[in-house]
Amino acid sequence: MKTTGDQQLVKRINRSVLLRLLRAQPGLSRARLAQESGLTKSTVSLLVRELLDDGWLCESGATMAGDGLGRPSTPLAINVGVRALIGIEIGVEVLRVVGVSLQGELLCSATEALDDGAPAAACRQAAAMVARAHAQLAQRGLALSGIGIGVPGAVDDLSGLVRFAPNLGWRNVDLMPLLMSALATAGVPTVPVQLQNEADAAALGEYEFAPEGEGEDPLVFVNCDFGVGAGIVLNDRLFVGAQGMAGEIGHTILQVDGPRCSCGRLGCAEAFFGARALNRPDADPARAGAFLGVLLQNLWVTFNPKVIVVGGECCAAHPELLEAAMQTVERFADAAAMPAPQLRAARYGALAPAVGAAAFALHEYLRPMHPDAGARREHQVQKSRRAHEGAAA
């Protein structure tokens, strides 16, 4: 029997329930947490004490009137002054590393040109940047709680393999051991590390760090960079597909016999508003934006999201791209006499995938019952252990 393990899992689940409640409704008391969660008051009191001791929660110091004749209750909130997260984006030409609070406040950031696109070299450069970011967080008195990494390719959700990252030339790359070894060598403390596709990560950043009261589910994030990809949040979790390939929209066909794409086909989305297309001397961002609008309209009628967020380096460099896309979607909506979904730019601009990678590390911590989470976590623990043993040898 796995009695001890089962008890630890139950405790972890219950802790995550309380943390999610307080992220959604800051200021709840212990009594209100018990009501909202369905847990007993004694269980909530014990878990809150542990979360206070671990630095996840803080008490406001103010008191609120109790629900009955008992003593006043103390509001609780996520403690943004003790823990922080680090996110990494390995782009086609750049590396971005950010430090963020548990509520999504950007604490530090750095961007460097990618020196070498080989997996091991990219991990070493990223680890050096993470070490510097960690030092900045430590100067603020913040403990590192997790690291997330986003890559421009399909990531197998269970094994962590980067199945295919065409713009980096990667196929079936087991990136986690390389990254864990590089982090250990750089002196970064051992914390949970999560790996995900960059657009999927960016979608989670927009979802997890949404302003209080803005429940944006379903949400679609479209990332326009060298490649074009989408991340989809559906029913409080990422929708990644059977092999992590969901959202690979860059090679959907927007025009039969259109311009040639890097994949060899004609008329792909990437051939209209990917970085290579927009960097050509004869590029027309407004026309490219119209084609982006066609893609957004197709995502709208496919997933019926509350909001579609558009980001990436192309949008940062060409603001008219999103403007033209929005106008195109509005024309489709008017023609169908239907209200268009909310369309907006990414909150974190070009840093959206890196911030999203940090959010993914938090997302995984707060949802221990995610399908396959146990198997994935054990797989990553084993990889981490082997990587650190190798670095220490």
CORRA-V464251 format. One record per residue. N is the residue number from 1. RES is the residue in one small letter. OMEGA is omega in whole degrees, 0 to 359 (999 if undefined). Layout:
n res omega
N RES OMEGA
N RES OMEGA
This chain:
n res omega
1 m 180
2 k 186
3 t 182
4 t 179
5 g 179
6 d 180
7 q 179
8 q 178
9 l 179
10 v 179
11 k 180
12 r 178
13 i 182
14 n 176
15 r 182
16 s 177
17 v 180
18 l 180
19 l 179
20 r 178
21 l 183
22 l 173
23 r 181
24 a 184
25 q 180
26 p 177
27 g 177
28 l 176
29 s 177
30 r 181
31 a 179
32 r 176
33 l 178
34 a 179
35 q 185
36 e 185
37 s 185
38 g 177
39 l 178
40 t 181
41 k 180
42 s 178
43 t 179
44 v 180
45 s 179
46 l 181
47 l 179
48 v 178
49 r 178
50 e 181
51 l 174
52 l 180
53 d 181
54 d 178
55 g 179
56 w 183
57 l 172
58 c 174
59 e 185
60 s 184
61 g 176
62 a 177
63 t 179
64 m 176
65 a 179
66 g 180
67 d 181
68 g 182
69 l 182
70 g 182
71 r 179
72 p 182
73 s 183
74 t 178
75 p 179
76 l 179
77 a 173
78 i 182
79 n 183
80 v 184
81 g 183
82 v 186
83 r 178
84 a 182
85 l 175
86 i 177
87 g 181
88 i 168
89 e 169
90 i 179
91 g 181
92 v 181
93 e 185
94 v 168
95 l 176
96 r 177
97 v 180
98 v 168
99 g 182
100 v 175
101 s 179
102 l 179
103 q 174
104 g 177
105 e 180
106 l 184
107 l 177
108 c 178
109 s 177
110 a 178
111 t 178
112 e 171
113 a 178
114 l 185
115 d 186
116 d 183
117 g 176
118 a 186
119 p 183
120 a 180
121 a 178
122 a 179
123 c 179
124 r 179
125 q 178
126 a 181
127 a 178
128 a 178
129 m 178
130 v 179
131 a 178
132 r 178
133 a 179
134 h 178
135 a 178
136 q 178
137 l 180
138 a 178
139 q 177
140 r 182
141 g 183
142 l 177
143 a 179
144 l 182
145 s 181
146 g 179
147 i 174
148 g 180
149 i 178
150 g 181
151 v 182
152 p 180
153 g 181
154 a 181
155 v 176
156 d 190
157 d 182
158 l 185
159 s 184
160 g 178
161 l 169
162 v 186
163 r 186
164 f 173
165 a 192
166 p 183
167 n 172
168 l 183
169 g 181
170 w 174
171 r 180
172 n 179
173 v 176
174 d 192
175 l 187
176 m 179
177 p 178
178 l 181
179 l 181
180 m 179
181 s 179
182 a 178
183 l 179
184 a 180
185 t 180
186 a 178
187 g 178
188 v 181
189 p 181
190 t 177
191 v 176
192 p 179
193 v 182
194 q 182
195 l 180
196 q 172
197 n 186
198 e 180
199 a 175
200 d 179
201 a 180
202 a 177
203 a 179
204 l 177
205 g 178
206 e 182
207 y 184
208 e 185
209 f 176
210 a 176
211 p 182
212 e 177
213 g 180
214 e 178
215 g 186
216 e 181
217 d 5
218 p 179
219 l 175
220 v 175
221 f 177
222 v 182
223 n 181
224 c 180
225 d 172
226 f 172
227 g 178
228 v 181
229 g 179
230 a 171
231 g 186
232 i 173
233 v 184
234 l 179
235 n 173
236 d 177
237 r 175
238 l 169
239 f 186
240 v 181
241 g 186
242 a 183
243 q 178
244 g 185
245 m 180
246 a 179
247 g 178
248 e 189
249 i 184
250 g 182
251 h 165
252 t 187
253 i 178
254 l 180
255 q 176
256 v 182
257 d 177
258 g 181
259 p 182
260 r 180
261 c 178
262 s 180
263 c 179
264 g 179
265 r 181
266 l 170
267 g 179
268 c 177
269 a 182
270 e 181
271 a 179
272 f 185
273 f 166
274 g 185
275 a 181
276 r 181
277 a 183
278 l 179
279 n 178
280 r 182
281 p 182
282 d 183
283 a 178
284 d 183
285 p 181
286 a 177
287 r 177
288 a 179
289 g 177
290 a 177
291 f 173
292 l 177
293 g 176
294 v 179
295 l 180
296 l 176
297 q 179
298 n 176
299 l 179
300 w 184
301 v 179
302 t 187
303 f 180
304 n 184
305 p 171
306 k 184
307 v 171
308 i 181
309 v 181
310 v 181
311 g 181
312 g 184
313 e 181
314 c 179
315 c 178
316 a 182
317 a 184
318 h 182
319 p 181
320 e 180
321 l 181
322 l 179
323 e 179
324 a 179
325 a 179
326 m 179
327 q 179
328 t 179
329 v 179
330 e 178
331 r 176
332 f 181
333 a 179
334 d 181
335 a 180
336 a 183
337 a 179
338 m 177
339 p 178
340 a 175
341 p 175
342 q 177
343 l 179
344 r 177
345 a 179
346 a 181
347 r 185
348 y 176
349 g 182
350 a 179
351 l 186
352 a 179
353 p 180
354 a 177
355 v 178
356 g 177
357 a 175
358 a 178
359 a 179
360 f 177
361 a 178
362 l 181
363 h 180
364 e 179
365 y 186
366 l 183
367 r 184
368 p 180
369 m 173
370 h 179
371 p 180
372 d 183
373 a 182
374 g 179
375 a 180
376 r 182
377 r 179
378 e 178
379 h 182
380 q 177
381 v 179
382 q 178
383 k 180
384 s 181
385 r 180
386 r 180
387 a 181
388 h 176
389 e 179
390 g 180
391 a 182
392 a 184
393 a 999
